[in-house]
Amino acid sequence: MGRIFEKRKHKIFARNAKLSKLFTRIGKEIAMAVKAGGPSPEANSRLKMAIQNARGANMPKDNIDRAIKKAAGGGEADYSEMTYEGYAPGGVAIFVETSTNNPTRTIANVRSFFTKCEGTIGTSGSLAHVFERKAEFVIENAALKGKDPDEFEMEAIDAGADDVIRDEEGFIILAPYTGFGAMAQKLEALGVESKSAELKRFPLSTIPADLVTARNVMKLVDMLEEDDDVNSVYHNMEISEEVEAELAKG
């Protein structure tokens, strides 16, 4: 399959939250990073990456500094990272990642969303055969600072990238889950700052969906994404360009 399809598939399978929700998610990640490794990004690689993601999302510097100080001073709640797995109508697999200070509230909300949309919650690990976790780095062209794009792509592949997707805006580098740290170090050594660097889930198999099924699935996905405890929602639904165009109409 060609690069254009890969780029489109990436956008379909890994849906980003709205800007305000994104800031909330990044703020929680900063808080968890500070509590795990301290407030210094030089000594805390997780915090360093969280700050980099915040800058890439255009999160104001004051917001970043405030989140670090609040967590360092013990003023931020303790968050736990929880995942939930289930199925939407049509047998489409749904994987939900959350950060929460109240797991009881979160599972109650997630369960209610699945129920309202005629889906089912599965057991932990039930979708292990459906999704794989990968490191994803988004690089804008400007971040190369004059470096040759072809040479940069080869550097990324030599550093362990599974795939490098290019378009007019820049690069998406996909690497094994276990290679996240090594790729981050390689980019730093090259002087290339990523717009975002995250661990994401990608489907190993897909379920074709017509317009009716797609709308039902996206209703569940939207409800989940609107919950403040939810960080990311992944699915393995495959839709045609025609169905995608109809969904875009609302």
N, C-alpha and C positions, 0 to 999 in steps of 0.2 A: 504494500500500500504506500502511496506517495506521501510526501511531507505535508502537502496541503491537507490531506485527510487526517494525518497525525495531529496537526495543529488544531483542526476542528474537533477531533475526538477529545483532545485534551480539554478544550473549552466546555464540551458537553459533560464529560465525566467528572470534572472537578469544578463545581460551581462556587464562585466566590460570594461572600456575604456583602451586604451593602456597606458603604463607607463607615457609617456610625457603628454598625455591628463589628466591622473590621477593627476599629479603634478599641472597642471593648475587648475583643479577643486578644489583640496585641498587648493591651494593658494587663490582662490576666497572665499572659505568657511572661511579661516582664516581672510581674510580682512573683510568679513561681520560680523564675530564674534567680532572682535576688535571694529569695528564701533558701534556695538550694545551694547557691554558691557565692553569695555576697554581692555587694553593690558595685564592685569594680569590674567593668567590662574587660579590662586587660587580664584579669585573673579569673574571669568567668566567661567561658566560651559560649555558653547558652545565652547569657545576658547580651553578649556582644552581638550574637546573631539576631536576638529579639530586637535590639536597638536598630540594627541594620534593616530589618523588615519594617520597623516603624517608620524609618526615614523613607524607605521605598514606597510606603503607603501614604506619604506626605503627612504623617502625624506631626503636629506642632512640637517643637523641641521642648517647650514648657510642659506639655503633656507628658512627654517621655521622662523629663527630669522629676516631675511631680510623682509619677508612678514609681520611680526608683526610690525616691525619698520616703514615700509612704510605706513601701514594702520593707525598706531597711529599718524604719522606725517601728515596725510591728503594727502599723495601722491598717494593713490590708488583711483581708480574710484569708484563711488557709484553703487553698483549692486542691481538689483531687481530680485527676484525669480519669474519666470513665468512658467506656465504649459500649454501644448497644447495637445489636444485629437483628435484622428481621426481613420480612418480605412485604412488598407493596402489592396491590392488585396486578394480576398478570404474571405473578411469579418473579417480579423484578426484585433483586436483592438490594437492601438498603443498609449501609454501614454509617453509624452516627458516632462522632467523637465529641466529647464534652469536657468542660472544666467547670467544676461546681464546688460550692461550699456547703451544699445540702443535697447529698445523693438521693435521699428519700423524695425530695421535691422533684429532682430531675427525672428519675425513673417513672414517677407518677405522670409527669407531663409527657414524656416520650411514649409511654404505654397508651395514654389517652389519644395522642395524635394517630398512632397506628390503628387504634380501635375505631376512631371517627372516620378513617379513610379505608376501612375494611382490610387492613393489613394485619400482620401477625408478628409478634416479637419472638425471636429465636433465642437459643442459649449461646453463651459466650463461646466463640470458636466455631460456630456453625457455618460461618462464611469464610473460613480460612482457605477454602479451595476456590473461592470466587474472586477475592481481591489479593493483590500483592502490594506491599509497601515499598515505595521508592523515594529517594531523595530527589527533590526538584529545585533547580536553581534557574531563576529568570534573570537574564542579562540584557540590558538595553544597549543598543549600538554605541551610545555615547560613553558607556562605561569602559569600552575598549581603549579609549584615549589614543586613537590612531593606530592601534595594533591591527595587523592583517587579519581579517575575519577567518580566512581559510586556515591560517596558522593557529589561531586561537581554537578553532574547532578541533584541530589535530591534537593540541595540547590537552583539551578536555577529554578526548578519547583516550589518549595515553595515560591520563590520570584515573581512568576507570569508568568513564561515562558509558552507559548502555546505549544511549541515543542522544544526538544533538539535533534539535529541531530549529530551523532557521526561517525567518520571514523578514519583511521589511523593517520590523521594529527591533529585532535583535535575536536572541537565542533562548531556547529552553533546554537545559541540560538535565537529563534523567540519569541517575546513577543508582546502584544497589543501595538498599536501606543501610547496610553496614558500611557503605563508603561515604556517608554524609560528611564525616569529619575530615577525611582525606581530601575530598573535593573542595570543601570550604578552605582548607589550608592551601591547596593548589591555587585557587582563585586569589587568595590573599597574597601569595607569593608572586603572582602575575600582576598584582596591583589592580585587579578587576573587582569592583564591588557589585554584588548582585542586588537587583531590585527586591527580590524575595528569595528566601532559602527555607524550604520546608520539607517535612516528611508527609507524603500524600499516598493515597491508596488508588490503585488502578485495577480495573476488572481484567481477569484472565479469560473470562467468557462473557458474552453479551446475550441479552434477550430482545429480539425485535419487537417493537411496539407500534400499534396503530394510533391514530389521533385520540381516540377515547381512552385507551390505556395510558397513553402519555400524559394526558390531562389529569387523570387520577393519580398517577405517580407523582407528577409535579405538584399537585395539591398537597400531598404528604410531605414532599421535600420542602416546600415553601413554609408549611406549618412548623416543621422542625427547625428550619433556619431562622425563623423569627423568634425562637426561644432564646433567651439571654444566656442560658447555660451551654448551648450548642455551639461548637466551634466549626465543624465541617460535616457535611453530609455527602456521601458517595453512593452512586447507584450503578447498575450494569445494564441500564436500558439503552438500546440502540434505536435511533430514529432516523428516518429519511430526511432529506433537505426540505421536502414538501411539508412533512409533519412539523419540523423545526420552525418553518416559516409561519405555520398556523399558530403554533404555541406563542410565537413572538407577538402575534396580534392581540393576545390576551384572551 
